[in-house]
């Protein structure tokens, strides 16, 4: 176990009708002028937007809006948000949606007081050291972005999808009401669960030795996904199932699982390359890639980790042949993803085979990726081919 | 799952040599005059006190000390601390020790600006609404008090041991260096582990339905205790074992496990009555009580919880006879406590049999205790007799 600091500054208000805290929470930061960021019109159709604006108006808070933020949020939306913030003297950003909306809101918040172009942060030309406060209302279980300082944004012109981190980008508060996720369609629900599971895997498959407690916590959250995914696919309005998955998604990426160890974010890097070129769902991309990554990187030195996953999470029987049991676990993961309607191959999703090499090269643009196993361009290409 | 708010304001600095952050962290709160609270002279003998005062002096911070805080900290120590704080214009309290020292420091911090007697808070005659900031350096894995707003203090005159809670009593930061726990003697190490496991049980045995994720997280921490207790008893200087137990102890009572459900703190209430009359170790008292409480409260409606504990944590084979498996789990808990040298009966610890009735009455002075199963005085007496 490595040294670490536990510091979770985001307050989570979890459960039915927790939106009631909204106005008071925004006022805590001395804010009076709010930019509401959102993606699809679902939140208007279903009344959530009205509920939110009523709460703001009740307390005399000004608001304006930036809608239509894309599923893989674009730097152009960030620029537009910055423009509105400056024009309207915005002092608080409320992101209502999933990871894309929240990430876009973070990028806007960090760019308002920066003279250059927001894309500079993603190219590592500048560091975010000032941000206006943000809060979130989560409408999709997937991201974890509601409790961390990460943001991922796409640039269509340059065909890049890049990440930025700053401790000042953590939301001040996040409202997690499971009922707001009832209307997420089946495919997106499944893709969200795959995203959550990927976040857990990316911390579980760590090169750091002696992470017993952290591994067991990770397995606990994976069990939640496996237990409640079939229920939520069957009964989208099941409060308990939506709540358990929403809660697991938050814990999966609020930094708890990452404490005291290095993670391995290679799959996210690879998937970002895929969805930079083809507009496929992030979670679906990860569901395709992960079982293939697992098979590719498993070797005689790291079988134990895959064996533990198989036995502790996927219910594979204990066995002297650890490798066989580990492979059985990976197969069960694949079967699970299939069972919730996620694709098994990149070729099913419109990805073109002759783009794989470009993706592989893009993934390693800053050098080798991965920590559990270092991957070069040729390794990434091999995984992409297995996944095609 | 009930609605909840996740808000963990204490920063945890975990690992070797994290004491390096001390001065800067204290200064963050504008403090210049520090009261160092501690219990035994162990921290002086082993150099930790010197390390700490060097860090304070280096940054020009004034300090004075309150040593000799008792294992069940007394209200007289709180009063003495308050006197020193007022006399020396203390603006920060640093607790160096385990739960007793931290709890005493919290009670002092909350009483400095109160005109009445500190015991008023424990009798619920007054509420703590102002406190000077505190930080902690943990030297024992047990309490969880380094990451919450609870304090338990004893009054020898009135033979009471009572608890107080206030959100403003959360430490600003806590330093958790596993090496500081190397010299904890075997019995206290074991008692600390029993205390941690009791905290987990008291949240696990919840009457709230649908707590799947929370239950699996609790089981993860119990597994850590079971795995590393024998190692740490054998090799007290094993960094990994000390680290895993220290980390589990923190997570067991930093409110994470309690989110979304009611707990059942009956065993703590009962144990407080025992140790109010007889100076037995808190953890040892809990290790005696818990298996008996489990057997007493288990019935046909709640067998599943005990069955899950047996199968998921104690490795009991799955069985159609859930009750038998559950009882086997409780027996394994008892065997585990014996294996680390903890007593099995109150009669072994100097507790007098004719005091049991008084303890039972004291435990319910504010009404029935427990939520998983409500206990009246006669139930508490029955458990105490089983445990004698």
Interface residues (C-beta under 8 A of the other chain):
Chain A: X1 X2 X3 X4 X5 X6 X7 X8 X11 X12 X13 X14 X15 X16 X17 X18 X210 X212 X213 X216 X217 X219 X220 X221 X223 X224 X227 X228 X240 X243 X244 X247 X248 X251 X259 X260
Chain B: X1 X2 X3 X4 X5 X6 X7 X8 X11 X12 X13 X14 X15 X16 X17 X18 X210 X212 X213 X216 X217 X219 X220 X221 X223 X224 X227 X228 X240 X243 X244 X247 X248 X251 X259 X260
